[in-house]
Amino acid sequence: MSMPIVAVVGRPNVGKSTLFNKLIGQRMSIVDDTPGVTRDRIYSECEWLNKKFLLVDTGGIEPNTDDVILSQMRRQAELAIQSAQVIILVTDLRCGVTATDQDVASMLLKSGKPVVLCVNKCDSLGEPPMEFYEFYNLGLGEPIQVSAAHGHGTGDLLDAVFEHMPEDMEEDYEEDVIKVAVVGKPNAGKSSLINKIAGEDRVIVSDIAGTTRDAVDTVIENKDGKFVFIDTAGIRRKSKVLDQIEKYSVLRAHMAVDRSDVCVIMIDATVGFTEQDSKIAGYAHEQGKGCIVAINKWDALEKDTHTMNEFTKKLKNDFSFMSYVPFIFISAKTGQRVQDLFALIQNVASQNSMRVSTGMLNDLLAYCTARVQPPSDKGKRLKIYYMTQPSTKPPTFVAFVNRADLFHFSYQRYLENQIRETFGLVGTPIRFIVRERGDK
């Protein structure tokens, strides 16, 4: 299930970030009276009428650009239009309809995307002032009066958004298709890998970092199964993400991870592991995705008999926070070990969706607690009554205990290692939920 996107657009200083913060219920976007404060693509999950969607706060004019104001505004609006299912155009009651408002409105009309017109800073309750009716001239239908600062009218705004929301965002892929997101730093060879897999130039390849802008789907069927490879733009550190198109690329890359079953984290062998690789991997881990680390450009290194072992040893240390992740050394250019990747993806996907019976789980629990006694504090010992697995993707285990505060992280890690040793669970994170007896 792909989450629908709602983009908040408008000229600077109309209150987009204030509205964004109000809708998501927390102060995430920086709010300031200075135009152009919002520079990063800020997005957050939002819920209304028991349905979730992704809300994107877009910036206005960037001060550190040579572009003309109007063309910069047009670029912003076009990018928002491209990725969103519904667009909220925010205007300012106090300023009335400006030339920039009209320019953006006409662009949105041409796009054919559903647009909800929000007239912000209507801080007085009751009948709207006469200036409000001027906004009908934008040709976007009935304006909705909102006070982002006080929260008035936000419910009506979201109701209007949901009138245009697609019924469902189900993808047309069959259940047995494994969705694979290929993620990593720019220029790690993601597009080259997909081209090699597809056997044709399906994706633009270039030595210039940042060539891939959108997430692109490539469907592959072979002896190992059916796969959908999602090529994504490289994810850089936020401080380096200055270009507006690239900011949207990072958003799409994160969304590709959300859509996927397995993430192939590409690392450039000539560069080695970097802090940014750990952040990309950490995001996939947090989302509970099956993960594989593919070390690309292996053909470009001078090697001896110890090179792979030494590289693996270093990577295990670098990925100590994801000790479960398997490594594969490939060359997207020559095709070295690329075919082995399919079987590994298939295995990791099945491990990520593995279910362990309650009986087998509790037999293992009895063995583990007999072998290593649960921790105690001030004479009170932890008792684990039983465990069960309520969900998969990732495998999630619930432990029912006498006191949750006694279930130390170290003992949890011990149980996780024993579960992995017994049932495998290669390439997938494991979640533990601790419940005291009597908890709902």
C-alpha positions as CSV (number, residue, x, y, z in Angstrom):
1,M,0.0,0.0,0.0
2,S,1.5,3.3,-1.1
3,M,0.6,6.3,1.1
4,P,-1.1,9.2,-0.7
5,I,0.8,12.5,-0.7
6,V,-0.7,15.9,0.1
7,A,1.6,18.9,-0.7
8,V,1.2,22.3,0.9
9,V,2.2,24.9,-1.6
10,G,2.0,28.7,-1.8
11,R,4.2,31.8,-1.9
12,P,6.4,32.6,1.0
13,N,5.1,33.9,4.4
14,V,1.5,32.8,3.9
15,G,1.7,30.4,6.8
16,K,2.4,27.1,5.1
17,S,4.7,25.8,7.9
18,T,2.3,26.9,10.6
19,L,-0.5,25.1,8.9
20,F,1.7,22.0,8.4
21,N,2.7,21.9,12.1
22,K,-1.0,22.3,13.1
23,L,-2.1,19.4,10.9
24,I,0.6,17.0,12.0
25,G,0.1,18.1,15.7
26,Q,3.7,18.9,16.4
27,R,6.2,21.7,15.7
28,M,8.3,20.1,13.0
29,S,8.7,23.0,10.4
30,I,10.5,26.1,11.4
31,V,8.0,29.0,11.5
32,D,9.4,32.6,11.0
33,D,8.1,35.8,9.5
34,T,11.2,35.8,7.2
35,P,10.4,34.6,3.7
36,G,12.2,31.4,2.6
37,V,12.8,29.8,6.0
38,T,11.7,26.3,4.9
39,R,14.5,24.9,2.9
40,D,14.5,21.2,3.4
41,R,11.6,19.0,2.1
42,I,9.8,18.4,5.4
43,Y,7.2,15.6,5.4
44,S,5.3,13.8,8.1
45,E,2.7,11.1,8.4
46,C,-0.7,12.6,9.1
47,E,-4.1,11.0,9.9
48,W,-7.6,12.1,9.3
49,L,-10.9,10.0,9.5
50,N,-8.7,6.9,10.4
51,K,-6.8,7.2,7.1
52,K,-3.1,8.0,6.9
53,F,-1.4,10.2,4.3
54,L,2.0,11.9,3.8
55,L,1.9,15.7,4.3
56,V,4.7,17.6,2.6
57,D,5.6,21.2,3.5
58,T,7.3,23.0,0.6
59,G,9.5,26.0,0.8
60,G,8.9,29.3,-0.9
61,I,11.7,31.3,-2.4
62,E,15.2,30.2,-1.7
63,P,17.4,33.2,-0.9
64,N,20.7,31.4,-2.0
65,T,19.8,31.0,-5.7
66,D,20.4,33.1,-8.8
67,D,17.0,32.2,-10.3
68,V,14.3,34.8,-10.7
69,I,11.6,34.8,-8.1
70,L,8.9,33.7,-10.5
71,S,10.8,30.9,-12.0
72,Q,11.8,29.6,-8.6
73,M,8.2,29.7,-7.5
74,R,7.2,27.8,-10.6
75,R,9.8,25.2,-10.0
76,Q,8.6,24.7,-6.4
77,A,5.0,24.4,-7.5
78,E,5.8,22.0,-10.4
79,L,7.8,19.7,-8.1
80,A,4.9,19.6,-5.6
81,I,2.4,18.9,-8.3
82,Q,4.5,16.1,-9.6
83,S,4.6,14.0,-6.4
84,A,1.2,14.8,-4.8
85,Q,-2.2,13.3,-5.2
86,V,-3.9,16.4,-3.7
87,I,-2.5,19.9,-3.4
88,I,-3.4,22.5,-0.7
89,L,-2.7,26.0,-2.1
90,V,-2.3,28.4,0.9
91,T,-3.1,32.1,0.5
92,D,-3.1,35.0,2.9
93,L,-6.4,36.9,3.6
94,R,-4.6,40.0,4.8
95,C,-2.6,40.4,1.5
96,G,-5.5,39.4,-0.8
97,V,-4.9,37.8,-4.2
98,T,-1.4,38.6,-5.4
99,A,0.1,38.1,-8.9
100,T,2.2,35.2,-7.6
101,D,-1.0,33.5,-6.2
102,Q,-2.6,33.9,-9.7
103,D,0.5,32.5,-11.4
104,V,0.6,29.4,-9.1
105,A,-3.2,28.9,-9.4
106,S,-3.1,28.9,-13.2
107,M,-0.2,26.3,-13.1
108,L,-2.2,24.1,-10.7
109,L,-5.3,24.3,-13.0
110,K,-3.2,23.2,-16.0
111,S,-1.9,20.2,-14.0
112,G,-5.3,18.7,-13.7
113,K,-4.5,17.6,-10.1
114,P,-7.2,18.3,-7.4
115,V,-6.5,21.5,-5.6
116,V,-8.0,22.7,-2.3
117,L,-7.8,26.5,-1.8
118,C,-6.9,27.5,1.8
119,V,-7.3,31.2,2.8
120,N,-5.1,31.5,5.9
121,K,-5.1,34.1,8.7
122,C,-8.9,34.2,9.0
123,D,-8.5,34.6,12.7
124,S,-12.1,35.9,13.5
125,L,-14.9,33.3,13.9
126,G,-18.2,33.7,12.1
127,E,-18.9,35.2,8.7
128,P,-15.8,35.8,6.5
129,P,-14.9,39.4,5.7
130,M,-15.6,40.9,2.3
131,E,-11.9,40.4,1.3
132,F,-12.4,36.6,1.5
133,Y,-14.6,36.5,-1.6
134,E,-11.9,37.9,-3.7
135,F,-10.2,34.4,-3.7
136,Y,-13.0,33.0,-5.8
137,N,-11.3,34.8,-8.7
138,L,-8.5,32.2,-8.6
139,G,-10.9,29.7,-10.3
140,L,-10.0,26.9,-7.8
141,G,-13.6,26.5,-6.5
142,E,-14.8,27.3,-3.0
143,P,-12.1,28.7,-0.7
144,I,-11.8,27.4,2.8
145,Q,-11.2,29.9,5.6
146,V,-8.5,28.7,8.0
147,S,-6.5,30.1,10.9
148,A,-3.4,28.0,11.1
149,A,-2.3,29.8,14.2
150,H,-5.5,29.0,16.1
151,G,-6.5,25.8,14.3
152,H,-9.9,27.2,13.1
153,G,-11.1,25.5,9.9
154,T,-8.5,22.8,9.7
155,G,-11.1,20.1,10.0
156,D,-13.1,21.6,7.1
157,L,-9.8,21.8,5.1
158,L,-9.0,18.1,5.7
159,D,-12.5,17.1,4.8
160,A,-12.1,18.9,1.5
161,V,-8.8,17.2,0.9
162,F,-10.3,13.8,1.5
163,E,-13.1,14.4,-1.0
164,H,-10.3,14.3,-3.7
165,M,-8.2,11.6,-2.1
166,P,-8.0,8.3,-4.2
167,E,-10.1,5.5,-2.7
168,D,-7.0,3.3,-2.4
169,M,-3.4,3.5,-3.4
170,E,-3.0,-0.3,-4.0
171,E,-0.3,-1.2,-6.4
172,D,-1.1,-3.5,-9.3
173,Y,1.6,-6.1,-8.4
174,E,0.6,-9.6,-7.4
175,E,1.1,-10.8,-3.9
176,D,4.1,-13.1,-4.8
177,V,6.1,-10.1,-6.2
178,I,8.9,-9.0,-4.0
179,K,9.4,-5.2,-4.1
180,V,13.1,-4.3,-3.8
181,A,14.3,-0.7,-3.1
182,V,17.8,-0.1,-4.3
183,V,19.1,2.7,-2.0
184,G,22.4,4.3,-1.2
185,K,24.6,7.4,-1.7
186,P,24.7,9.1,-5.1
187,N,26.9,7.5,-7.7
188,A,27.2,4.1,-5.9
189,G,26.0,2.3,-9.0
190,K,22.3,1.8,-8.3
191,S,21.1,2.5,-11.8
192,S,23.9,0.4,-13.4
193,L,22.8,-2.5,-11.2
194,I,19.2,-2.3,-12.4
195,N,20.3,-1.9,-16.0
196,K,22.4,-5.1,-15.7
197,I,19.5,-6.9,-14.1
198,A,17.0,-5.8,-16.7
199,G,19.5,-6.6,-19.5
200,E,18.8,-3.2,-21.1
201,D,19.2,0.5,-20.4
202,R,16.0,1.0,-18.4
203,V,17.4,3.8,-16.3
204,I,19.7,6.8,-17.2
205,V,23.2,6.1,-16.1
206,S,25.8,8.8,-15.7
207,D,29.0,9.4,-13.7
208,I,27.5,12.7,-12.5
209,A,26.1,12.2,-9.0
210,G,22.3,12.9,-8.8
211,T,21.2,11.7,-12.3
212,T,18.2,9.7,-11.1
213,R,15.5,12.1,-9.9
214,D,12.4,9.8,-9.5
215,A,11.9,6.3,-8.1
216,V,11.5,4.1,-11.2
217,D,10.0,0.5,-11.1
218,T,11.6,-2.3,-13.2
219,V,9.7,-5.6,-13.2
220,I,11.9,-8.7,-13.5
221,E,10.8,-12.4,-13.6
222,N,13.3,-15.3,-13.6
223,K,13.9,-18.7,-12.1
224,D,14.2,-17.2,-8.6
225,G,10.8,-15.5,-8.7
226,K,9.1,-12.2,-9.5
227,F,10.7,-8.9,-8.5
228,V,10.0,-5.2,-8.8
229,F,13.2,-3.2,-8.5
230,I,12.7,0.4,-7.4
231,D,15.7,2.6,-8.5
232,T,15.9,5.6,-6.2
233,A,17.9,8.8,-6.3
234,G,21.0,8.8,-4.0
235,I,20.5,10.1,-0.5
236,R,23.0,12.7,0.6
237,R,23.5,14.4,3.9
238,K,20.9,17.2,4.4
239,S,23.5,19.9,4.4
240,K,24.4,18.9,0.8
241,V,20.8,18.8,-0.4
242,L,20.5,22.3,-1.7
243,D,18.9,21.7,-5.1
244,Q,15.1,21.6,-4.9
245,I,14.8,18.7,-7.3
246,E,17.2,16.6,-5.2
247,K,15.2,17.4,-2.0
248,Y,12.1,15.8,-3.6
249,S,14.4,12.9,-4.7
250,V,15.3,12.2,-1.1
251,L,11.6,12.2,-0.2
252,R,10.9,9.7,-3.0
253,A,13.8,7.5,-1.9
254,H,12.4,7.3,1.6
255,M,9.0,6.5,0.2
256,A,10.6,3.8,-2.0
257,V,11.9,2.2,1.2
258,D,8.4,2.4,2.7
259,R,6.9,0.6,-0.4
260,S,9.5,-2.1,-0.4
261,D,9.8,-5.6,1.1
262,V,13.6,-5.7,0.8
263,C,16.2,-2.9,0.7
264,V,19.5,-3.4,-1.2
265,I,21.9,-0.9,0.4
266,M,24.5,-0.1,-2.2
267,I,28.1,0.8,-1.0
268,D,30.8,1.9,-3.3
269,A,33.8,-0.4,-2.7
270,T,36.3,2.3,-3.9
271,V,34.9,4.7,-1.2
272,G,34.0,2.3,1.6
273,F,31.5,2.7,4.4
274,T,30.5,6.3,5.3
275,E,28.3,7.8,8.0
276,Q,25.7,8.5,5.4
277,D,25.5,4.8,4.5
278,S,24.7,4.1,8.2
279,K,21.9,6.7,8.1
280,I,20.4,5.1,5.0
281,A,20.6,1.6,6.5
282,G,19.2,2.9,9.8
283,Y,16.1,4.3,8.1
284,A,15.5,0.9,6.4
285,H,16.1,-0.8,9.8
286,E,13.6,1.5,11.5
287,Q,11.0,0.7,8.9
288,G,11.4,-3.0,9.6
289,K,12.5,-3.9,6.1
290,G,14.6,-6.9,5.1
291,C,18.1,-5.6,4.3
292,I,21.1,-6.7,2.1
293,V,24.3,-4.7,1.8
294,A,25.7,-4.9,-1.7
295,I,29.3,-3.8,-2.1
296,N,29.5,-2.6,-5.7
297,K,32.5,-1.8,-8.0
298,W,34.3,-4.8,-6.5
299,D,36.1,-5.3,-9.9
300,A,37.7,-1.9,-9.4
301,L,39.7,-2.9,-6.4
302,E,43.1,-4.5,-6.4
303,K,42.6,-7.7,-4.4
304,D,44.5,-10.6,-2.8
305,T,43.2,-13.7,-1.0
306,H,42.5,-11.7,2.2
307,T,40.8,-8.6,0.7
308,M,37.2,-9.9,0.9
309,N,37.6,-11.3,4.5
310,E,39.2,-8.1,5.7
311,F,36.5,-6.0,4.0
312,T,33.7,-8.2,5.5
313,K,35.3,-7.9,9.0
314,K,35.4,-4.1,8.8
315,L,31.8,-4.0,7.4
316,K,30.5,-6.2,10.3
317,N,32.0,-3.7,12.7
318,D,30.5,-0.7,10.7
319,F,27.1,-2.4,10.6
320,S,27.2,-3.6,14.3
321,F,23.8,-2.0,14.8
322,M,22.4,-4.4,12.1
323,S,24.3,-7.5,12.9
324,Y,21.7,-9.6,11.0
325,V,22.5,-8.1,7.6
326,P,24.1,-10.3,4.9
327,F,26.9,-8.9,2.6
328,I,27.3,-9.6,-1.1
329,F,30.3,-8.3,-3.3
330,I,29.2,-7.4,-6.8
331,S,30.1,-5.5,-9.9
332,A,27.1,-3.9,-11.7
333,K,29.5,-3.2,-14.6
334,T,30.7,-6.7,-15.3
335,G,27.7,-8.6,-13.7
336,Q,29.9,-10.4,-11.2
337,R,27.6,-12.2,-8.6
338,V,24.6,-10.1,-9.7
339,Q,22.6,-13.3,-10.4
340,D,23.4,-14.5,-6.8
341,L,21.5,-11.4,-5.6
342,F,18.1,-12.8,-6.6
343,A,18.3,-15.9,-4.4
344,L,19.6,-13.7,-1.5
345,I,16.6,-11.3,-1.9
346,Q,14.2,-14.2,-2.0
347,N,15.6,-15.6,1.2
348,V,15.6,-12.3,3.0
349,A,12.0,-11.6,2.0
350,S,10.9,-15.0,3.3
351,Q,12.8,-14.5,6.6
352,N,11.2,-11.0,7.0
353,S,7.7,-12.6,6.7
354,M,8.5,-15.8,8.7
355,R,6.1,-16.8,11.5
356,V,7.2,-19.0,14.4
357,S,4.5,-21.0,16.2
358,T,3.8,-20.1,19.9
359,G,4.7,-23.7,20.9
360,M,8.1,-23.7,19.4
361,L,8.8,-20.1,20.7
362,N,8.0,-21.1,24.3
363,D,10.1,-24.3,24.0
364,L,13.0,-22.1,23.1
365,L,12.1,-19.6,25.9
366,A,12.2,-22.4,28.5
367,Y,15.6,-23.5,27.2
368,C,17.0,-19.9,27.2
369,T,15.8,-19.1,30.7
370,A,17.2,-22.4,32.1
371,R,20.5,-21.7,30.4
372,V,20.9,-18.0,31.4
373,Q,18.8,-16.9,34.4
374,P,16.7,-13.7,33.8
375,P,18.0,-10.6,35.6
376,S,16.9,-9.5,39.1
377,D,16.9,-6.3,41.0
378,K,16.7,-5.8,44.8
379,G,15.6,-9.5,45.2
380,K,12.9,-9.3,42.5
381,R,13.6,-11.6,39.5
382,L,12.2,-11.1,36.0
383,K,9.7,-13.8,35.1
384,I,8.8,-14.3,31.4
385,Y,5.5,-16.2,31.4
386,Y,5.3,-16.8,27.7
387,M,6.0,-15.3,24.3
388,T,4.0,-15.1,21.1
389,Q,4.5,-13.7,17.6
390,P,1.5,-11.4,16.6
391,S,2.9,-10.1,13.3
392,T,5.5,-10.3,10.5
393,K,7.4,-7.8,8.3
394,P,9.4,-7.5,10.5
395,P,8.9,-10.6,12.9
396,T,7.5,-9.1,16.1
397,F,7.5,-10.9,19.4
398,V,5.5,-10.1,22.5
399,A,6.9,-11.2,25.9
400,F,4.5,-11.3,28.9
401,V,6.4,-10.6,32.1
402,N,5.9,-9.8,35.8
403,R,7.8,-6.5,35.6
404,A,8.7,-4.7,32.3
405,D,11.5,-2.7,33.9
406,L,13.5,-5.9,34.7
407,F,13.6,-6.9,31.1
408,H,17.0,-5.4,30.4
409,F,18.2,-4.7,26.9
410,S,21.1,-7.1,27.4
411,Y,18.7,-10.0,28.1
412,Q,16.5,-9.0,25.2
413,R,19.6,-9.1,23.0
414,Y,20.4,-12.6,24.3
415,L,16.9,-13.8,23.5
416,E,17.1,-12.2,20.0
417,N,20.4,-14.0,19.3
418,Q,18.9,-17.3,20.4
419,I,15.9,-16.9,18.2
420,R,18.1,-16.0,15.3
421,E,20.4,-19.0,16.0
422,T,17.4,-21.4,16.1
423,F,15.1,-20.0,13.4
424,G,17.5,-18.1,11.1
425,L,15.8,-14.7,10.4
426,V,18.7,-13.6,8.3
427,G,18.5,-10.1,6.9
428,T,15.5,-9.0,8.9
429,P,15.2,-6.9,12.1
430,I,13.3,-8.3,15.0
431,R,10.9,-6.3,17.2
432,F,10.3,-7.0,20.9
433,I,7.2,-5.8,22.7
434,V,7.2,-6.2,26.5
435,R,3.9,-6.5,28.3
436,E,3.3,-6.8,32.1
437,R,0.6,-9.3,33.0
438,G,-2.7,-7.5,33.1
439,D,-1.7,-5.0,30.4
440,K,-4.1,-4.6,27.6
